Amino acid sequence: MKKVCILLAVVFVSMWQIFYYQKESSRGFAGVFARDVELFEKPKVALTFDDGPHPYLTDRLLDGLKERGVKVTFFMLGKNIKENENTVKRVAQEGHLIGNHSYSHPEFHHMNEADICAEVAKTYNLVYEATGKETEFVRPPYGEWRDSYGCNLDMIPVLWTIDTEDWKTENVDAIVNHVADRVKENDIILMHDYYESSVTAALRIVDYLLENGYDLVTVDELMLE
């Protein structure tokens, strides 16, 4: 009888240990799973702006982005940098990415390679002088780029997957709906920070993307991960 009681006690303790281990293990797994979902579930989208900086609209856009805690990419024209250096510095200081959009927005297919490289190099230098940062990404005007351009700057060309055509319509609702109807994971959205309607639409687009579970990132985060 004594042996039976001891055996039952051993079995009880063993079962309790197994139950406790399973309970704690399930808790641990659930915690890891929830964390992983939080980190990796959100689809990424990059919002990009060409042709700036604008004397006041870029700052208005920056104010709205800061309120929402969102980072974007600005492809700047060199000719607009000199008179708006404080805005350029602010863009960099607030954690946004600056890309190169040439100096004067010419049509590259009408130019020789030396002149194209001069356009890109001039803007590269202006951004560096204003921020102390090198530009690694270039968006050629009208999307015209050849790998042979190179320009000894080792820059990565960036085009887009959604063109909002904001410069053409200047219609806030149309711009927002255009994106909402098309956006998907890993999209690069083309906009401009040079039109009031674009800035208004951009902030509404940001709100829409955040509300629908998207993570807004800069181009380097999207392309180099």
C-alpha positions in Angstrom: 0.0 0.0 0.0 2.9 2.3 0.9 4.5 1.7 -2.5 1.2 2.4 -4.3 0.9 5.8 -2.5 4.4 6.7 -3.4 3.9 5.8 -7.0 0.7 7.8 -7.2 2.5 10.8 -5.7 5.3 10.6 -8.3 2.7 10.3 -11.1 0.9 13.4 -9.7 4.0 15.5 -9.5 5.1 14.5 -13.0 1.8 15.4 -14.5 1.8 18.7 -12.7 5.3 19.5 -14.1 4.2 18.6 -17.6 1.1 20.7 -17.3 3.1 23.7 -15.9 5.7 23.4 -18.6 3.1 23.3 -21.4 1.3 26.2 -19.9 4.4 28.3 -19.6 5.6 27.2 -23.1 2.3 28.2 -24.7 2.6 31.6 -23.0 6.0 32.1 -24.3 5.1 31.1 -27.8 2.1 33.3 -27.8 4.2 36.2 -26.8 6.8 35.7 -29.5 4.1 35.2 -32.1 2.3 38.4 -31.2 5.6 40.3 -31.3 6.5 38.8 -34.7 3.1 39.8 -36.1 3.5 43.3 -34.9 7.0 43.7 -36.4 6.5 42.0 -39.8 2.8 42.0 -40.7 2.5 45.5 -42.0 3.0 46.0 -45.8 5.5 48.7 -46.7 5.0 51.6 -49.0 7.3 54.4 -50.0 5.8 57.9 -50.6 8.1 60.1 -52.7 8.1 63.8 -53.7 9.7 65.3 -56.8 10.7 68.9 -57.8 11.1 70.6 -54.4 12.0 72.1 -52.2 9.2 74.7 -52.5 9.6 78.0 -50.6 6.7 77.1 -48.2 4.8 74.1 -49.3 7.6 71.6 -48.5 7.6 73.0 -44.9 3.8 72.6 -44.7 4.2 69.0 -45.8 7.0 68.4 -43.3 4.7 69.7 -40.5 2.0 67.2 -41.4 4.5 64.3 -41.7 6.0 65.2 -38.3 2.6 65.2 -36.7 2.0 61.7 -38.1 5.4 60.3 -37.4 6.0 59.4 -41.0 9.2 59.4 -43.1 9.2 59.9 -46.9 11.7 60.5 -49.7 12.3 63.9 -51.4 13.9 63.9 -54.9 15.1 67.5 -55.1 15.9 69.7 -58.0 19.3 71.5 -57.6 17.9 74.8 -58.9 15.5 74.9 -55.9 18.0 74.1 -53.3 20.1 77.3 -53.0 17.2 79.6 -51.9 15.7 76.9 -49.7 18.7 75.5 -47.9 17.0 75.7 -44.5 14.2 73.5 -45.7 16.7 71.1 -47.2 18.5 70.9 -43.8 15.2 70.4 -42.1 14.3 67.5 -44.4 17.6 65.7 -43.4 17.3 66.6 -39.7 13.8 65.1 -39.4 14.9 61.8 -40.8 13.6 61.9 -44.4 15.6 60.7 -47.3 16.9 63.1 -49.9 17.4 61.9 -53.5 18.7 63.6 -56.6 16.3 64.7 -59.4 18.8 66.6 -61.5 19.5 70.3 -61.5 17.0 71.8 -63.9 14.7 68.9 -64.9 15.8 68.5 -68.5 14.9 65.7 -70.9 17.9 63.4 -70.8 17.3 61.8 -74.1 18.1 65.1 -75.8 21.4 65.4 -74.0 24.9 63.9 -74.2 26.2 61.8 -71.3 28.6 64.5 -70.1 25.8 67.1 -69.7 23.5 64.6 -68.0 26.2 63.8 -65.5 26.8 67.5 -64.9 23.1 67.9 -64.0 23.3 65.1 -61.5 26.7 66.0 -60.1 25.6 69.7 -59.5 22.6 68.6 -57.4 24.7 66.0 -55.6 27.1 68.7 -54.5 24.4 71.1 -53.5 22.7 68.6 -51.2 26.1 67.7 -49.7 26.9 71.3 -49.0 23.5 71.9 -47.3 23.3 68.7 -45.3 26.7 67.0 -45.2 25.1 63.9 -46.6 25.6 62.2 -49.9 22.7 61.3 -52.1 22.7 57.6 -53.1 19.4 57.6 -55.1 18.5 59.4 -58.3 15.2 59.8 -60.0 15.8 60.9 -63.6 13.3 63.5 -64.9 10.5 61.7 -66.9 12.0 58.4 -65.8 14.7 58.5 -68.5 17.8 56.7 -67.2 20.4 54.3 -68.6 22.8 52.3 -66.5 25.6 53.7 -68.7 25.1 57.2 -67.3 26.8 56.1 -64.0 28.4 59.5 -63.6 31.0 58.0 -61.2 28.6 58.7 -58.4 27.4 55.1 -57.9 23.8 56.2 -57.6 20.8 53.9 -57.7 18.0 55.0 -60.1 14.5 55.0 -58.6 11.3 55.1 -60.7 7.8 54.4 -59.3 4.9 52.0 -59.4 2.1 54.5 -58.9 2.0 57.9 -60.6 -0.6 60.0 -58.9 -0.4 62.6 -61.8 -1.0 65.2 -59.1 0.7 67.8 -61.3 -1.9 67.3 -64.0 -5.2 67.1 -62.1 -4.5 69.3 -59.0 -7.7 67.7 -57.7 -7.3 66.5 -54.1 -10.1 63.9 -54.2 -9.0 62.4 -57.5 -5.4 62.1 -56.3 -6.3 60.4 -53.1 -8.7 58.0 -54.8 -6.2 57.2 -57.5 -3.8 55.9 -54.8 -6.5 54.2 -52.7 -7.7 52.2 -55.7 -4.3 50.9 -56.6 -1.9 50.8 -53.7 -0.3 47.5 -52.6 2.7 46.3 -50.7 6.1 47.6 -51.8 4.6 50.3 -54.0 6.6 53.5 -54.7 4.2 56.4 -55.0 5.2 59.4 -57.1 4.0 62.9 -56.0 5.2 66.5 -56.0 5.7 68.9 -53.1 5.3 71.8 -55.4 1.5 72.1 -55.6 -0.9 73.0 -52.7 -3.3 70.3 -53.8 -0.5 67.8 -53.8 0.4 68.6 -50.2 -3.2 68.4 -49.0 -3.7 65.1 -50.9 -0.4 63.7 -49.6 -1.4 64.0 -46.0 -4.8 62.5 -46.7 -3.0 59.6 -48.4 -0.8 59.2 -45.4 -3.8 59.0 -43.1 -5.5 56.4 -45.5 -2.4 54.2 -45.6 -1.9 54.3 -41.8 -5.6 53.5 -41.2 -5.3 50.6 -43.6 -2.3 49.0 -41.9 0.5 50.2 -44.1 4.0 51.1 -42.9 5.4 54.2 -44.7 9.1 54.0 -45.2 11.8 55.7 -47.2 13.0 54.4 -50.5 16.3 53.0 -49.1 14.3 51.0 -46.5 12.1 49.6 -49.2 14.8 48.8 -51.8 17.8 47.7 -49.8 16.2 45.4 -47.2 
